[in-house]
Amino acid sequence: MKDLIEYITKSLVDKPEAVAVGQKMEGNLTVLELRVSKDDYGKIIGKQGKTVKALRTLLSAACAKNGLKFSLEVVE
């Protein structure tokens, strides 16, 4: 799942080398922390949060197939 988010995010931003996806466990939930450059932060959030919401939807669809629980956070 980490690779999926990283691949999609690198396709959306101007500085793909600045994209970093961290992973941490909170109980049975895996939290993915997405970091991008300050210039690309707005592109990832999108208008009214639509882009990040779409990323979360893709993540939840991929997880449902495998029975996993993931969450996505955009970190500055």
C-alpha positions as protocol buffer text, in pm:
chain_id: "A"
residue {
  index: 1
  type: MET
  ca { x: 0 y: 0 z: 0 }
}
residue {
  index: 2
  type: LYS
  ca { x: 292 y: 228 z: 76 }
}
residue {
  index: 3
  type: ASP
  ca { x: 425 y: 183 z: -278 }
}
residue {
  index: 4
  type: LEU
  ca { x: 81 y: 258 z: -427 }
}
residue {
  index: 5
  type: ILE
  ca { x: 51 y: 593 z: -247 }
}
residue {
  index: 6
  type: GLU
  ca { x: 412 y: 683 z: -327 }
}
residue {
  index: 7
  type: TYR
  ca { x: 369 y: 607 z: -699 }
}
residue {
  index: 8
  type: ILE
  ca { x: 46 y: 806 z: -732 }
}
residue {
  index: 9
  type: THR
  ca { x: 181 y: 1101 z: -532 }
}
residue {
  index: 10
  type: LYS
  ca { x: 501 y: 1122 z: -736 }
}
residue {
  index: 11
  type: SER
  ca { x: 287 y: 1143 z: -1049 }
}
residue {
  index: 12
  type: LEU
  ca { x: 93 y: 1440 z: -911 }
}
residue {
  index: 13
  type: VAL
  ca { x: 368 y: 1667 z: -776 }
}
residue {
  index: 14
  type: ASP
  ca { x: 633 y: 1889 z: -935 }
}
residue {
  index: 15
  type: LYS
  ca { x: 914 y: 1762 z: -709 }
}
residue {
  index: 16
  type: PRO
  ca { x: 880 y: 1382 z: -695 }
}
residue {
  index: 17
  type: GLU
  ca { x: 1218 y: 1345 z: -525 }
}
residue {
  index: 18
  type: ALA
  ca { x: 1074 y: 1517 z: -216 }
}
residue {
  index: 19
  type: VAL
  ca { x: 794 y: 1262 z: -171 }
}
residue {
  index: 20
  type: ALA
  ca { x: 836 y: 1038 z: 133 }
}
residue {
  index: 21
  type: VAL
  ca { x: 589 y: 788 z: 275 }
}
residue {
  index: 22
  type: GLY
  ca { x: 639 y: 669 z: 630 }
}
residue {
  index: 23
  type: GLN
  ca { x: 458 y: 384 z: 799 }
}
residue {
  index: 24
  type: LYS
  ca { x: 368 y: 328 z: 1164 }
}
residue {
  index: 25
  type: MET
  ca { x: 143 y: 88 z: 1350 }
}
residue {
  index: 26
  type: GLU
  ca { x: -134 y: 196 z: 1587 }
}
residue {
  index: 27
  type: GLY
  ca { x: -295 y: -121 z: 1718 }
}
residue {
  index: 28
  type: ASN
  ca { x: -434 y: -310 z: 1419 }
}
residue {
  index: 29
  type: LEU
  ca { x: -431 y: 5 z: 1202 }
}
residue {
  index: 30
  type: THR
  ca { x: -136 y: 96 z: 980 }
}
residue {
  index: 31
  type: VAL
  ca { x: -94 y: 472 z: 937 }
}
residue {
  index: 32
  type: LEU
  ca { x: 84 y: 600 z: 626 }
}
residue {
  index: 33
  type: GLU
  ca { x: 241 y: 945 z: 670 }
}
residue {
  index: 34
  type: LEU
  ca { x: 282 y: 1130 z: 342 }
}
residue {
  index: 35
  type: ARG
  ca { x: 539 y: 1410 z: 321 }
}
residue {
  index: 36
  type: VAL
  ca { x: 583 y: 1637 z: 18 }
}
residue {
  index: 37
  type: SER
  ca { x: 762 y: 1967 z: -44 }
}
residue {
  index: 38
  type: LYS
  ca { x: 588 y: 2283 z: 70 }
}
residue {
  index: 39
  type: ASP
  ca { x: 534 y: 2388 z: -291 }
}
residue {
  index: 40
  type: ASP
  ca { x: 343 y: 2067 z: -367 }
}
residue {
  index: 41
  type: TYR
  ca { x: 139 y: 2055 z: -48 }
}
residue {
  index: 42
  type: GLY
  ca { x: -160 y: 2227 z: -210 }
}
residue {
  index: 43
  type: LYS
  ca { x: -157 y: 1986 z: -503 }
}
residue {
  index: 44
  type: ILE
  ca { x: -188 y: 1689 z: -272 }
}
residue {
  index: 45
  type: ILE
  ca { x: -469 y: 1841 z: -67 }
}
residue {
  index: 46
  type: GLY
  ca { x: -655 y: 1969 z: -374 }
}
residue {
  index: 47
  type: LYS
  ca { x: -955 y: 2197 z: -386 }
}
residue {
  index: 48
  type: GLN
  ca { x: -1170 y: 2132 z: -81 }
}
residue {
  index: 49
  type: GLY
  ca { x: -954 y: 1826 z: -5 }
}
residue {
  index: 50
  type: LYS
  ca { x: -1072 y: 1631 z: -308 }
}
residue {
  index: 51
  type: THR
  ca { x: -730 y: 1498 z: -411 }
}
residue {
  index: 52
  type: VAL
  ca { x: -637 y: 1362 z: -69 }
}
residue {
  index: 53
  type: LYS
  ca { x: -987 y: 1220 z: -34 }
}
residue {
  index: 54
  type: ALA
  ca { x: -941 y: 1035 z: -365 }
}
residue {
  index: 55
  type: LEU
  ca { x: -607 y: 898 z: -243 }
}
residue {
  index: 56
  type: ARG
  ca { x: -776 y: 772 z: 74 }
}
residue {
  index: 57
  type: THR
  ca { x: -1055 y: 614 z: -132 }
}
residue {
  index: 58
  type: LEU
  ca { x: -803 y: 428 z: -349 }
}
residue {
  index: 59
  type: LEU
  ca { x: -618 y: 314 z: -39 }
}
residue {
  index: 60
  type: SER
  ca { x: -933 y: 186 z: 129 }
}
residue {
  index: 61
  type: ALA
  ca { x: -1040 y: 2 z: -189 }
}
residue {
  index: 62
  type: ALA
  ca { x: -703 y: -170 z: -216 }
}
residue {
  index: 63
  type: CYS
  ca { x: -711 y: -260 z: 153 }
}
residue {
  index: 64
  type: ALA
  ca { x: -1064 y: -400 z: 143 }
}
residue {
  index: 65
  type: LYS
  ca { x: -953 y: -657 z: -111 }
}
residue {
  index: 66
  type: ASN
  ca { x: -679 y: -780 z: 124 }
}
residue {
  index: 67
  type: GLY
  ca { x: -865 y: -735 z: 453 }
}
residue {
  index: 68
  type: LEU
  ca { x: -619 y: -477 z: 585 }
}
residue {
  index: 69
  type: LYS
  ca { x: -673 y: -147 z: 766 }
}
residue {
  index: 70
  type: PHE
  ca { x: -475 y: 157 z: 655 }
}
residue {
  index: 71
  type: SER
  ca { x: -507 y: 529 z: 716 }
}
residue {
  index: 72
  type: LEU
  ca { x: -342 y: 817 z: 526 }
}
residue {
  index: 73
  type: GLU
  ca { x: -216 y: 1136 z: 689 }
}
residue {
  index: 74
  type: VAL
  ca { x: -52 y: 1426 z: 507 }
}
residue {
  index: 75
  type: VAL
  ca { x: 225 y: 1564 z: 728 }
}
residue {
  index: 76
  type: GLU
  ca { x: 400 y: 1899 z: 683 }
}
